[in-house]
Each structure stands twice: as structure tokens, then as C-alpha cells.
Amino acid sequence: MSPDRIVAIGVVALDARVVLGEGGRDRLAIRPYPRELEETIVLEGIGPVLLRPIRPEDEPSHYEFLSRLTSEDIRMRFFGQVKALPHSQMARMTQIDYDREMVFIAVGEDANTLGVVRSVTDPDNETAQFAIVVRSDLHGRGLGVALMHKLIAYSRSRGTARIEGEVLRDNMRMRDFVRELGFVAKPYEDQDAVRVELRL
């Protein structure tokens, strides 16, 4: 069959138009960065702190942040000693799906990360699993409380039913911290950890 014949029986599009109706943003495959969740607070002894969702470009500062944690804080956060995280894992921690995950970081005036709280919500929006860590030299400054309040408010705004987390049994500081926020300890099979829950 000659090229002329193929053209003769084919379809040629001379013009095309795409129309996006209302609600098109709700159907995006990847939710854009939620800038509306950014908030600046002032903490005594620290100064202005920006609380905001994490972005992919935060990966380098995340390495710096982890290097400022003591070995004990690393053990409490990761349930074991972690000397270094590979790029693949760090990218997973900083490149998130804002629909199912949320990571709020606290950023100081020097643009360094001071603390991180993260949650992953199940598909039914029933439970959000959380984890939090604050730079070791900034304990007791109210930063952890500010991050948790941010996460709790965000989870409530989404209609999430509860927030849960695992805390090492010997991490009494964290257990006291979440209890003051209203979390209660729940029976748990793991001998080394305690499950804590906050109903929203």
C-alpha cells in the first residue's frame, strides 16, 4: 500500500482543545506542595521558627539534621542505631505523597532543620501513624510540642479518627511527652515498645 493510500484512509487532526472542568485539581495524580500549611511561630530561646511541609529539596538539610542527633536520640527514633541513611531512603523521607503522608519540619532562621514530625495515614483515613524527633540540643524548648500540635490540628482537619505511634518502652521522656498531649498507652504485643493513641 502506497503512502498516499495510508493518508487517504487515516485520520488527520487539524485542531484540538482540552477543557478542564471545576474540581480538576482534586483529580491530580500528585497533590502539589500545600503552601497554605506554612506557619511561623516564635519560641523562647530559639526565635522565629517556620513550620512547614517537607519538600524534596530538603534532602541535604535532612542529612545535616540527622548528624546533629545523639546516638541515643537516633536509637529512640529508629529503634536502633543508624549510622547513615542511603540516598534512596532519604529521598523516600523527603519526597512524599501529601495525600497520604505529611511531614512537618521546623526550620530556623539559618534555614537549618530543627525538628521533624511525620505521619502516614491509612487509605480509609482512620489511623495516622506518627513519629517525631527534635534536634538533640533543642530539647525542652517547646519545639516538639509545637510540631505535635501542628500535626494534630492537620489530622483533625482531614477528619482522621486517631493518631497512633510506637514508643520504646524505656523511652520515658517520650512516653511522658505524649501523655501530656492526651495520648493513652494501649496493650501491645511487642515487649520492647508501647503503642500510644490519641483519638481525634
Phi, psi and omega per residue, in radians:
M1 nan 2.307 -3.075
S2 -1.331 2.760 3.076
P3 -0.991 -0.612 3.123
D4 -1.103 -0.683 -3.114
R5 -1.181 -0.675 3.131
I6 -1.071 -0.757 3.134
V7 -1.127 -0.653 -3.067
A8 -1.116 -0.597 -3.088
I9 -1.791 0.049 -3.133
G10 -1.550 -2.982 3.108
V11 -2.124 2.260 3.126
V12 -2.010 2.157 3.110
A13 -1.609 2.025 -3.139
L14 -1.590 -0.366 -3.114
D15 -2.733 2.667 3.120
A16 -2.584 2.627 3.134
R17 -2.503 2.419 3.097
V18 -2.060 2.236 -3.136
V19 -2.035 2.183 3.071
L20 -1.743 2.144 3.117
G21 -1.474 3.131 3.103
E22 -1.110 2.538 -3.141
G23 1.477 0.125 3.139
G24 -1.021 -0.596 -3.123
R25 -1.120 -0.574 -3.120
D26 -1.159 -0.340 -3.089
R27 -1.766 0.152 3.114
L28 -1.124 2.472 -3.120
A29 -1.147 -0.645 3.138
I30 -2.166 2.137 3.138
R31 -1.186 2.324 3.139
P32 -1.214 2.870 3.139
Y33 -0.953 2.166 -3.084
P34 -1.450 1.362 -3.084
R35 -1.037 -0.451 -3.104
E36 -1.156 -0.220 3.137
L37 -1.567 -0.012 3.105
E38 -1.240 2.485 -3.100
E39 -2.681 2.383 3.100
T40 -1.879 2.284 3.084
I41 -2.183 2.931 3.085
V42 -2.149 2.179 3.138
L43 -2.007 2.356 3.134
E44 -1.079 2.295 -3.132
G45 1.503 -0.163 3.113
I46 -2.117 -0.769 -3.111
G47 1.745 -2.759 -3.140
P48 -1.118 2.348 3.135
V49 -2.319 2.251 3.079
L50 -1.616 2.098 3.013
L51 -1.710 2.137 -3.094
R52 -2.680 2.796 3.041
P53 -1.116 2.625 3.137
I54 -1.270 2.689 3.102
R55 -2.230 2.744 3.133
P56 -0.970 -0.599 -3.114
E57 -1.277 -0.010 3.082
D58 -1.440 -0.028 -3.082
E59 -0.974 -0.835 3.140
P60 -1.046 -0.738 -3.127
S61 -1.238 -0.385 3.090
H62 -1.201 -0.678 3.055
Y63 -1.058 -0.781 3.126
E64 -1.076 -0.747 3.137
F65 -1.036 -0.851 -3.126
L66 -1.097 -0.538 3.131
S67 -1.222 -0.277 3.136
R68 -1.633 0.084 3.102
L69 -1.639 2.454 3.060
T70 -1.249 2.829 3.123
S71 -1.065 -0.569 3.125
E72 -1.206 -0.738 3.100
D73 -1.129 -0.641 3.081
I74 -1.119 -0.743 3.118
R75 -1.084 -0.750 -3.132
M76 -1.158 -0.610 -3.116
R77 -1.376 -0.793 -3.031
F78 -1.784 0.054 -3.142
F79 1.065 0.583 3.112
G80 2.891 3.000 -3.137
Q81 -1.428 2.282 3.120
V82 -2.197 1.996 -3.108
K83 -1.412 -0.663 -3.138
A84 -2.776 2.601 3.094
L85 -1.857 2.318 3.104
P86 -1.181 2.802 3.140
H87 -0.965 -0.699 -3.094
S88 -1.054 -0.730 -3.137
Q89 -1.282 -0.681 3.129
M90 -1.156 -0.668 3.088
A91 -1.097 -0.669 3.111
R92 -1.118 -0.542 -3.121
M93 -1.379 -0.405 -3.071
T94 -1.907 -0.300 3.119
Q95 -1.901 1.640 -2.969
I96 -1.975 2.833 3.007
D97 -1.615 1.844 -3.028
Y98 -1.128 -0.252 3.110
D99 -1.316 -0.655 -3.084
R100 -1.899 -0.315 -3.121
E101 -2.187 2.751 2.958
M102 -2.571 2.324 3.052
V103 -2.244 2.042 3.036
F104 -1.760 2.296 3.051
I105 -2.021 2.638 3.058
A106 -1.802 2.162 -3.065
V107 -2.044 2.227 3.140
G108 -1.442 3.126 -3.128
E109 -1.093 -0.454 3.136
D110 -1.503 0.158 3.115
A111 1.259 0.152 3.098
N112 -1.493 2.580 3.090
T113 -1.344 2.272 -3.092
L114 -1.865 -0.448 -3.120
G115 -2.907 2.795 -3.071
V116 -2.502 2.339 2.958
V117 -2.260 2.353 -3.101
R118 -2.318 2.677 3.067
S119 -2.516 2.598 3.040
V120 -2.204 2.169 -3.063
T121 -1.797 2.438 3.129
D122 -1.225 2.825 -3.061
P123 -1.024 -0.463 -3.138
D124 -1.523 -0.002 3.138
N125 1.064 0.536 3.110
E126 -1.535 -0.777 -3.026
T127 -2.300 2.345 3.011
A128 -1.961 2.136 3.089
Q129 -1.535 2.234 -3.052
F130 -2.062 2.781 2.993
A131 -2.620 2.559 -3.095
I132 -2.508 2.546 3.026
V133 -2.663 2.440 3.132
V134 -2.091 2.522 3.141
R135 -0.890 2.380 -2.959
S136 -1.036 -0.552 -3.113
D137 -1.460 0.057 -3.091
L138 -2.061 0.255 3.109
H139 -1.084 2.547 3.061
G140 1.372 0.227 -3.129
R141 -1.803 0.041 -3.137
G142 1.578 0.039 -3.089
L143 -1.216 -0.754 3.122
G144 -1.091 -0.700 3.115
V145 -1.100 -0.768 -3.135
A146 -1.090 -0.731 3.134
L147 -1.149 -0.743 3.140
M148 -1.177 -0.707 3.082
H149 -1.055 -0.670 3.110
K150 -1.092 -0.803 -3.123
L151 -1.182 -0.714 3.141
I152 -1.109 -0.788 3.131
A153 -1.085 -0.733 3.132
Y154 -1.105 -0.778 -3.116
S155 -1.118 -0.697 3.095
R156 -1.109 -0.693 -3.126
S157 -1.135 -0.451 3.103
R158 -1.485 -0.182 -3.096
G159 1.418 0.316 3.104
T160 -1.129 2.423 -3.040
A161 -1.333 -0.660 -3.089
R162 -2.770 2.770 3.053
I163 -2.010 2.318 3.141
E164 -2.243 2.752 3.068
G165 -2.777 2.890 3.061
E166 -1.956 2.365 3.137
V167 -2.238 2.321 3.078
L168 -0.989 2.445 -3.060
R169 -1.021 -0.578 -3.113
D170 -1.575 0.097 3.115
N171 -1.569 1.275 -3.055
M172 -1.159 -0.560 3.125
R173 -1.072 -0.785 3.129
M174 -1.228 -0.667 3.128
R175 -1.100 -0.721 3.088
D176 -1.169 -0.681 -3.110
F177 -1.057 -0.880 -3.094
V178 -1.268 -0.521 3.099
R179 -1.107 -0.673 3.108
E180 -1.151 -0.400 3.104
L181 -1.524 -0.043 3.112
G182 1.823 0.010 3.110
F183 -1.249 2.585 3.055
V184 -2.129 2.567 3.124
A185 -1.389 2.479 -3.130
K186 -2.115 2.669 3.076
P187 -0.977 2.451 -3.058
Y188 -2.556 2.477 -3.092
E189 -1.297 -0.519 -3.084
D190 -1.191 2.191 -3.128
Q191 -1.279 -0.372 -3.060
D192 -1.700 -0.158 -3.041
A193 -2.325 2.829 3.087
V194 -2.141 2.376 3.073
R195 -1.612 2.271 3.127
V196 -2.088 2.599 -3.023
E197 -2.488 2.440 3.028
L198 -2.172 2.026 3.076
R199 -1.448 2.312 -3.078
L200 -1.740 nan nan
